């Protein structure tokens, strides 16, 4: 580097490099300018100056200088290396790899360039290139531990675990007998555990066990060592030895479900589907009875038996499990029990048990069969549990009665208001749910969870402005909305996006959905720094696990929701494109002069208000970036030039944008019905017949009985049947493919689409959603049978579900299904009278629903015993720093003293 310069300038060049490495950019810039005064066209100096400017956020100048430097010295590996570093800083990894390869053509043995190239190859999962580069590094510097480990990991990632083991063993052969020294024992132990995991992965279990016994003294992480040994013994079928280790691990942590399940496997008492014979249940009961005697404080050994016990034994075990938790006052008890509702019959047993406990405490103050008096709070916690039970079973009236009784009993327990808000939300009254969540939040202004729950309820009620004001109470000073983005608060962005979508504001909806997508891009980029760090620190098992997690990152639920939301926004933009300014002016010119003038005045006022708000916000940001509360200067953040997503909706081809996100879903969430439903809808709009047919086949493969799968099948072939005869060669080819594939669809064998629809209806005649899908397809196939199709929906019966409740029948219809049917009648069938009749009918089933305007929908968040009914939906939101006077909580103007803090503090 700098070899073509005189001695003085060569030393200055070394100063530039050192200043860059130590982040003393001004000093480096000064040294570069000194060289360029004498040698203005020196390529390497120009490149290094550009790299320094890039670190000072002067990117355009940086690229210009680096390209100029490269042009002046194409044979310099430094110029190519710097060009690659510039691309890498902008996440242009493929271009950076090209630059590194050009640099290596000039200097093939440059360690730094090879190391940088290997990091990019790991990032881009160029695994064959990664192996090659790590091998070259090892050849050049075999005395460096990191090169051995990197070469082994590269083979592991390339699915060549046996070769990785050979490399690690070769590395161990270079070590002395007394290795490792005291300060490297942990790193060496991690390498040994990684090697053992590779042996296990290759199926060499006996050899792995021998290695563990041999290297036990050198492994520092004894917990991981014992867990891995027990796992290997279990796989080898040496159950007694494995059980002994797992029981010793249980002694350390008796609440670890993984250890308890492993003990079951050692005894041959584990079933993947959860079904056990009567003999197995007896043995399991005996096992957990002995464990309960040994670890009486463990909640896991008391909870797990509830999964396999049945009948009276289940009731007895549930009774013993629930009682102490009700006495203690554990708000999460129902969340713990909720998986049991998936087991047939257990929900009814739990209902009988809960009501029996409630009745006994109400009448005698004791649990059934006990003479010990319970504290007053036990009755309140029992009422809370009962209300959550009925909420789960969709018996919202009973749930609300029970929760109101609990609030009357002890009005100062915050959880009661949160749960009542959840019940109202499930019952369809979102505004009342939001008001109750705000009431709960106001009772403890320093609780971030309550604040977040309140924000979520407000967004469900489409109170976005108020939700944002509430959310930013827990953000830092300055640009508070950007703080939510910086914290990657994805639940907030998803809920905001869904709310804006419901309100028809596609710009803001897209803004939020794409923000979530960016978070996942950032997470992918964040792994870059770990490629060198983990090899240096020898955290190899965690590193490989992290890489595997990154490979399936986009399969996460939040990304799926964001991508699906963005696709829906783009499809809606395609269906209802925004009007251009010329079209708006044409429509405006058709209006009367007075009305036109009024509209223009409104537009001007709105523009002026938006401009004023933006200026005020900018002033606030400038003030906050200059100094924070601590008086420290903060870095100015870039200004968002499109805060409302107006530019996002101004796309020329919305369907092309949607296709980008659809491909990500198809690659990462191919087992989701929603992915293929979106694929079908999108490709039907794009008139991509074969891709739409592929989506139909996937839907039928995943769930042929799903109403949306049936809709897609009928809609597709109805569309195909109505197409004109193929004319071009490509159309004929598509037609031939469809004719060849059609016999593979079992539903269509020798049947017309009308017959397919009738068979589907006969098969699912008792289901509302299936009847609605069949009716919709009947109207599509035979438009003259509209009245018959409507009658098919109206004749649906809300049957009583299996396992009726003690306090009333449990109906099958869900509120969202009924809303979907109402929208179907209102839009597809376009019959307002029928839609109104359906609305009146559903208002009887869901009296709290604001959508159906039920009899109780006008009731707001009524709080028993209080003078007011709800919190205000607008206005100032108190900050969490607001101080509460004394030891009392203010609740709607009424002050309630907490009588028994010991019981209420358990949350």
N, C-alpha and C positions, 0 to 999 in steps of 0.2 A: 504493500500500500504506500502510495506517495513516492515510489522508487524513482520515478522520472524527475523528481524535484531535487534542487540543491539541498545541502545538509540543513540549513536554517529552515527552509520551507518544509522539508521532510519532517522536522521536529514539530513544526506548527501543525502539520497534517495529523501527527500522532495526538496532538492536543485536541483537535476536532473530534477524533474517534473517542478519546477518553471522556471529553465533555459530553458527548452523546450518550455514552454508557452511564455516566454519573448524573445525567439530566441537567447539566449546566449549559443550557442551550445558548444563552447570550454569550458566554465565553467562547463556545464553539463557533458561533456566528462571527464573532470578532476575529478569530484565528483564520476562518475561511476567507473573510474579506481581505485580510492581510496577504494571503497567498494570491488571491485573484487580482490584486492590484498589479502584481508582477507577471502573473501567468493567467490572464483572463479567460483562456480557453482550456484550462486544465480540467479534464473530464472527471477525474475522481474527486477533486475538490468541489466542483459544481454539484456532483451527485451528493456528496456529504452535506453540503450547504442546503440542498433541497430536502434531504432527510431531516435535518435539524429544523428547517422551517415547517415541515409537516407536523413535527411535535409541538409547534407553536401555533397550530390551527391556521396555517397559511397554505392551504392545500394547492390552490391553483399555481402559486409561485413555485411550490415544491415540485409539482409534476413538470412544470416548464423547465426548471433547472436540471432535474434528473434526466429528462429526455435530451436536453442540450448536452449534458455531460456524457451521456451514452453515445450520442451522435459523434462527439469529438474523440471518444475512445471506446470503440466497439470491441476491442480485444482485452478490455479490463474486466476481470471477474468482480472487482469491487463495484463497478457501475451496474453490472447485471444484478449483483446481490442487493444493492441499495434499491434498485428498481423493484425487485421482488419484495423487499421489506415495505416499500410504499404501497404496493398492491395488497400485501397482507394486512396492513393497517386499515385498509378500506374493505376488508373481508372478500377481496377478489382472489380467492385462493387458487383457482385454476391458472389465472394469469401469473400469480406469484410462483407457482410450480414451474411454469415455462421459463421464467426468468432465472430461477435457481438452476435449472437444467442447462441453460445457456452458460451460466457462470461455471458450472462443473465441467463443461467441455473445454474451458480455458484452464481451469485449475481443478482437476478431477479429485485431488486428495485434500481439498480444503475442509477441515473438520467442522468449522462453523457453518458453512453452507450446507454440508451433508446433514448436520444436526437440525438446522432450520427446515430443510426439505423433508426430513423424517417426521417432524411435527405436523407439517401440512398434509403429508400422506396419511398419517393417523387420523387427522381431522376429517379428511375427505374419504376415508375408508378405502384408499388405494392400497390394499393389503399386500398385493404382490410387489409393488414398488416399495412399500414399507419394509418388507423382509429384505429386499435387495439392498436398500440404503443402510439398514441396521447392520447387515453383514459387512458392508464396506467400512462402516465406522468401527466395528469390532476388529476387522483386519488391520486397520490403521492404528488403532489404540487398544490392544488387547489387555493392557494392565489397568483399564478403567472399568470398575464394577458396573456402572450404569450401561455400558455398551453390551456387556453380557446379558444383563437383565432385559434391556430393550430388545435384543435379538430373540430371546426366549419368548417375550410377550408378543412380538410380531408373528412368530410361528403359531402361538396359541390363538391369536385373533384370526389367523388364516386357516383355522380348523385343523391344525397339525400339532396336536397336543403332545404326541410321542416325540416329535423333534424338539419341542420346547423342553421336555424332560431331559433329553440328551444334552442340550445346551447348558441347562442348570447343573447337571452332573459334571459336565466338563469344567464349568466355572468352579464348582466345589473342589475339583481336583487340583486347581491352582492355589488353593488356600492352605495355610499352614495348620498344623494340628491344634495349636492353641487359639486358633481364630474362633470367634470374634473377640476383639477387645471389649472392655466393659461398656464403652460409650457406643458400641455398634451392635449390642446383643439383641435389641428389639428389632432392628432392621433385618438382621440375619434370621431371626426367628420368623419374621413375616415372610421372608423368601422361602424358608423351609415349609411353612404352612401352605404357601402358594404351590410349591412343588407337590405336596401331598394332595392338594385339591386337583392338580393335573392328573396325578396317578389315579385318583378316584374317578375323574371324568373319563379316563381311558379304559376304565373297568379293571385296572390292575389293583384290586382291593387288598389282596394278601401282601403284595409288595408295599402298598401304602401303609399297611399296618406295621410291617417290619420297620419301615422308615420312621414311623412315629415312635416306636419303642426305642429305636437307635438314637434318635435326635431329641428325645424328651427333655433332656437337661439343657439343651440349647434354645428351646422355645420359651419365650417369656410370657406370651399370652396364654395362660393356662386354661382360661375359660373356653376360648376357641379351640384349643387343643383337645379338651375333654369332649366338647360338642362334636368335633369332627371324628374323634375316635369312636364315640358311641354310634354315630351315623354309619361309619364303615362297618362296625361290628353287626349292626342291624341288617345292613345289606348283605353281609356274609352269612346271615342266618345264625349267628352266635348270640341268641336272644338273652340268655342268662347274663352274660358279661355286659351286653348293652344295657339291659335293665338295671344292673347294679350301678352303672355310671349315671344313667338318667335319674335314678333315685337319689344319688348323691348331689346331682344338679338341682333336683327338686328341694333338697334340704336348703340350698342356697336361695332358691326363688320358687316357692310353692305356687305362685300365681302365674307361672309361665305356661300358657296353653300348649306351646310346642312340646315341652317336656312331658306333659300329661298325656298328650296324644301319642308320643313316642313310647311311653310305658304301655299304653294300650296295644300298640303294634307289637311290642316285645312279647306280650301275653296272647297275641292272636285275637285281640278283641277290638279291632278297628275295621269299620266299614266306610267306604268312600261315599256311599249314598245314604248313610245314616240309618239303614235298616238292620235290625239285629233279631236273632232268634230268641225265644224265651230263655233258653239256657245261657246264651251270651249276656242277656240283660241281667240275669241273676248273678253271673260272675262279675259283670261291670259294677253292679250295685255293691257287691262285697268289696271290690277293689276300692271304690270311692268311699265306702264306709270306713275302711281301714285308714285311708289317706286323711279322711276328716278327723279321725281320732288323733292322728299324728300331727296334722297341721290345721288345728281348729280355727286359726285366724285367716286361713286362705279362703277367698271368695270363689276362686276358680273350681276348687274341689266340691263346692256346694252347688255351683251353677251348672257345670257340665252334665251331671245326672239328669237335669231337667230335659236335656235333648233326647235321651234314649228311654226314659221311663214313660209308662202309659197308665191311664186309668187312675185308680185309687192311689197307687204308689206315686204317680206324678203329682197328684193333688197334695199328698202328704209332704213330699219333698218341696213343692212350690210354697206351701204354707210355712214350712220351717225356714225357707230361704227369704221369704218376703217380710215376715214379722219383725226381725231385728232391724231391717233396713227402714221399715216404716217408723219404728221407734226412734231410730237414729235420725231420720229425716234426710233421705238421699233423693234429691230431685231427679237423678238419672236412672232411677229404678225401672221405669217403663221402657226406656231405651234398651236396657239390659234384657228385658223380657220380650221385646217386640219380635225377635226372630222366631219365637215359639208359635206365633200366630200363623206361620206357614205350615205347621203340623196339623193335620186334620183332627178335630175334636178338642185340641188343647185350649183353643180360645174360649170355648164354652165352659170348660173346667175352671179356667182362670176367672171368668166372669162370675161363676157361682162362688168361688173362693173369695173374690174381692168384695162381693155384696155381703157375704156372710161375715167377713171381718168388719166391714163398715157398720152393719146392723148391730153387731156385738159391742163395738166401741161406742156407738151412739147410745145404746140402751144401758150398758153396764159400766162402760169406761175401761173394759178389759178385753183382751183377745178371747175367742171361744176356748173354753176348757182351762182358762187361766184365772187365778184370783188376784194376780198382780195388777194394780191400777196403772194404766198407761198415762203419760203426760198429755195435756190437752192438744199439743201439736200433732200427736199421732192421728187423731181424727182428721185433721186438716190434710196431712200427707196421704191418708187413705182416700179421702175425697178426690184429691188430685190424681191419684192412680186410677180411680174408677172413671174419672172424666176422660183421661187419656185413653183408657180402654175403649170407651164408647166412641171417642173420636176416631180411633183406628178402625172401628167397625161401621163407620159412617152414620152412626146414630147421634147426629149433632145436637138435637134438642135435649136429649138426656145428658149429653156431655156438658152442655152449657148450664143446665140446671145444677149439676154436681159442682162445676167449677165456681158458679155463683155462690153456692152454699159454702164452699171452701173460703172464698174471699170474705164473706160475711163473718166466718169464724175467726179468721186472722187476716185483716186487711193489709198487713205490712210486709207480706212475703212476696217478693218481686216475681218469683217463678210463676205464681198463679196468674199474673197479668200476661206474661209471655205465652203461657199455655193457652189461656183463653183467646189470645190473638191468633194462635195457630189454629184453634178450633174454628174460629170465625173465618179464617182464610180458607180452610178446607170446605166450610159451608158455603163459600162464595161471596162473603161480605169483606172485600179487601180494604175498603176505606175504614171500616170499624176495626179490622185487624191492625191496620197501621196506627190508628189512634191509641189502641191498647198497648202496642209495642212502644209508642212514644211515652205513654204513662209509665210503663216499666222502666224505660230509660231515665225518665226524670226522677225516679226514686233512688237512683245511684248514678250520678253524673260522671263518676270516675271509672265506670265499668265499660271497657271497650267492646266486650262481647254484646252487651245489651244495646250499645250504640249501633253495632253492625247489624244485629237482628232487626232493630227498628228501621234502619236504612233499607234492608231487604224487603220488609213489609211495605214500606212507602213506595218502593219501586214496583212491587206487585200491584199496588193501587194506582200506578201511573202518576205518582206525585214526585216527579223527577227533581224539580227545583228544590222542594223541601228536603228530599233525600240527600241531595248534594250538600245543602247547608248543614245537615246533621252529620254527614260523613266527614266533612272537613274539620269538625271540632277536634278530631284526633290526629290531624296532620300538622306538619311543621308550618312555621310562618312562611309567607311569600305566596307563590303560585300554588294554591292549595290543591286545585284539581290536578295539576301536573304531579303533585306529590303522590296522589292515588295511583297515577300511571307509573311513577318511578318505583313505588312499592309493589308493583305488579299485582294490584288488587283486582284479580280477574273476576271474582264473583260479582263485584260491583259493576265492572264493565259489561259483563254478560247480562246482568239484570237490567242495566241501563239500556243496553242495545235492544233487548227484548221489549222493554217498555216503549222506546222510541218507535220500534217497528209496529207495535200495536197501534200507536198513535199516528202512523203514516209518515213519520219524519225519517225518511230513508237515509238522509245524509248523516244525521247524528247516530243512527243505528249502525251504519257502516263504519263510522269513526270508531265506535266502541268495539265492534267485532274485529276489525282489523288491528286495533290496539292489542287485543288478546293474541292474535296471530303473531304480532311482532314480539311479544313476550317469549313465545316459543322459539322464535328465531334467535333471540338473545340467549336463551338457555342453551341452544345448540352451539352458539359461539362461545359461551362461557366455559365449555369443556376444554378449549384450546390450551389454557394455562396449565391444566392438569397433566398434559401429555409429558411434560418434562418434570413437573413437581413430583408426581407419584412415582416415577422411576427413580428419582433422586432420594425420596423418603422411603421407598420400598413398600408403600401401601398398595401392593399389587392386586390382592383379592378385591379390595374396594375399587381399585382403578378399573379392572375388567368388568366388575359389576356395574360401574357407572357408565362405561361404554355401551354395555348391553341395554341399560336403561335409556340411554340417548338414542339408540337405534329404534326404540319403540315409543319415543317421546310423543310423537304426533298421534298416537293412539289414545292419549289421555282424554278423559271426558270433557274437560274444559275446551280443549282445542276442537274436539268434534262439534261442540255446541257453537263455537265461534265461526267455524268454517261453514256449518249448516246455515247459521244465521246470515252470513255474508252471501251465500248462494241464493237464499230466499230473497234477499234485498235486490240482488242483481236480476233475478227472474221477474220480480215485481216491476223493476225499472224497465225491463224489456216489454212487459205486458202493458204498462201505463207509462210511456216515455214522457219525460218532462218537456214542457212546451218551450220552444225557442223564443227569444225576445221578439222576433218578427211576428210569430204567431200570436203572442200576447198582445202586441200592438194592434194587430188586425182585429182581435176580439174586443179590445178596448175601444177601437174606432166605431164599432157597431153600437156601443152603448149611448144613451142620451148624454148631452153635454154636461148636465148637472151631475149625473151619476159618475161620469168620467172624471170630472173635476174633483169630486169627493174621493174617488179611489186614488187619484194621483197625490192628493194631500195626505192620505193615509200612508201611502208608500214612502213619501218624503219624510213624514214623522218617524216611521219605523226605521228608515235608514239613518236619520239623525240620532235616534235613540241608540241604535246599535253602535254607531261611531263613537258616541259619548261613552257608552259602557266600555268599549274597547280601549279608549284613551285612559279612562279611570283605572282599568285593570292594568294597563301598561305602566301607569304611574306607580301603582301599588307594587308591581313587580320590581320596578327600578329602585324604589325605596327599600324593599326587603332584600334585594341583592346587594345593596350597598352595605347594609349592616343588619345583623340578626339581633336577637335579644341579648346575646352574650357580647355584642359589639364587634364580632369577627366579620371580616369581609367574606362574602360568598361569591362564588363564580356565577356570572350571568348565564342564564339558560337561554337556548334559542327560542325565538318567538314562534308560536304556532300560527302559520299563515292561513290555515283553514280550520278554525276551531269548531265550526258547525258541520263540517263534511260536505260543504257545498260543491267543492271541486270533485269529490269522490263520486258524486252522482252524475257528473257531466262526462260520462265515458261514452265513447263512440259505439262500442260493442259490449254491452253488459254481459252477454252470454259467454263471450271469450274470457272475461274476468272471472265469471263463475266457474268456468271449466278448470282454471288453475287450482281452485280450492277443492273442486270435486276430485281431481286426480290425487290430491293429498289424502282425501277421505278414502278413496278406493285402495290406495296403497297401504293405509294404516288402520282403517276401520271397515274392512271388507265383510266382517261378520255382523254388521249392523244393518237392520232393515232400512233405517232412515237413509243410509248412504245410497242404497240402490233405488229407493223411491225418488230421491233427488236426482240421481242419474237418469232415471226414466223421464222425469218431468223436464229436465234440462235438454236431453237429447231429442225429445219429442218437439220441443220448441226449435231446436237447431235442425230438425228434419234429418237427423242421423239415425236412420232406420235400424241398422244392425246393432249400433250401440244401445239403442232403446230396447231392442229385443234381448240383448245380453243382460240388461238390467232386469227385464221381466223374468228371465231364466234364473237369475240369482235370487230374486224375491221368492219364486216358487220353491227353489231349493232350500232356502232358509225357513220359510213358513208359508206353505201353500194355503193354509186356512185363514191367514190374516186378511182382513177386509181390503187393505190397500194393495196386497198382492193380487187379489181377485179383480179389483178395479183396474190395475195396470194391465193385466192379461186381457180383459175384455176391451178396454180402450185401445190397446195396441192393435189387436186383430180387427177390430171394427174400423180403425183408421186404414189398415192395410187393405181390407176388403173394399173400401170406398175409393182407393187410389185408381187412377186410370191405368190402362194396360201399359207395361213397360215399353219404352221406345228406344232408349240408348242402351249401349252394351253394359254400362255400369248398372243401370236399372234392372236389366235382365239378370245380371249376376246376383244382385241383391235378392231378386224374386226367387231365383233358383236356390239360394242359401236358405231362405225362409221355408220354401217348400220341402227342402231336405230335412230341416230341423223340426218342422211342425209335428211330425209323427212321434217325436221324442217326448212331447208334452202329453202326459197321461190324461189331463183334463179335457183335451180336445179330440180324443179318439172317436172318430165317426159321429161327432156331435156338432150341431150348430151353436153359435154363441148364445142364442136364447136358451137352448137346452142346458148349456154349461151354467148359465146364470140360475136357472130353475133348480138344478142339482145342488148348487151352492146354497141356495135358500132353504131347500129341504134339509140339508145337512146341518144348518145352523139356524133353524127356525126360531129358537128361543132367545137368540142374542140380538139386542137392539142394534149394535154397530154393524153386525152382519146383515140384518134386514135392511138397514139404511143403505149399505153398499149395494145390495141386490136391487133395491128400489131405484137407486140412482142409475144403475146399469140397465134396468128395464126401460127407464125413460130415455136413455141414450140409444138403445137398440130399437125401441118401438115408441117413438114420441107420441103416438096416438093413445098410448096406455098411461098417460100422465096421471089420471085420476086413480087408476088401479095401483100405480106405484105409490102415490101418496097414501092411499088406503092401507097399503102394506106397512107403512111406517106407523100410521095412526092406530092400527090394530095391534101394535106391539104391546105386550103386557109386562109391567114391572113386577116380575115374580119375586117371591120370597126366597132369599138365598138359603143354602143348606146350613144347618147349625143355627137355628133361630136363637135370638137373645132372650134373656129372662124378662127384661123390662119392655120388650117390644120386638116386632118383626124387623129383620134386616133385609132391605131391598137390594136387588142386583144392580140397578142402574147407577152409574156414576155421574156426577154433575158435569164433568167435561164432555162425556159422551152425549149428554142431552143438549149441551150448548152446540156441539158440532152438528147434531141433527137439526137444530133450529136454524143454524146458518145455512145448512143444505137446503132446507125448505124455503128459506128467504132468498137465496141467491140462485141455486141451480134450478129449482122448481119455480122460483119467482112467483110464489103464491102467498101474499101477505096475510090473507085470512087464515090459511092453514097454519102459517108460522105463528100467528097470534094465538090460535087454539092450542098449539103445542106449548107455547110460552105459559099460558094459563094452567095447563095441565102440569107442567114441570114446577110451577110456582107452589103447587100443593106438596110435591115431593121435597122441594128445597126452599122452605119458607124464608130462610136467611139470605138467599141469593139475591144480590142486587141486579144481576143480569136478567133473571126471570121476574124481578120485582115482586118477590114473595111477601107474604103478610108481615114477616118480621124483618124484612130487608131495610126498612126505614129506621129500625132501632140501631142507634150508634153504639159505641163502646160503653154501654151502661155499666157503671161500677156500683155494685150494691152498697148501700149505706152512705153514698156520697151525694153531694148537693148538685154536682154537674155531671153530665153524661160522657163527655169526651174531651180530649185535648184539642186545642186549636190546630187546624191543618196548615195554617200559614202564620207568618209573623216571625218574631225573633226566636231563635233556638238558644236556650241557655248553654253556656260552655261548661265542660266538665270541671273547670277550675272554680265554678261558683260554689261558695261555701254554704253548707247547711247549718242553720243555727241550732245549737244544743245537740241532743241525742235523739231527735225526733225526725220523722219523715213527713213532709207535707204532701197530702194526697187530696187534690181537688178542693182545697180550702179547708179540709178537715184534718186535724193533727192527730196522728195515732202514735202512741208510745209503744215501743217494742218491749213486751213484757218478759219474754224468755229468749234472751240473746243466744243462749247456748244451743237452743233448738234451731234458730234461724241462721246461725253461722255455718251450718253444715254445707251450704251450697258453695 
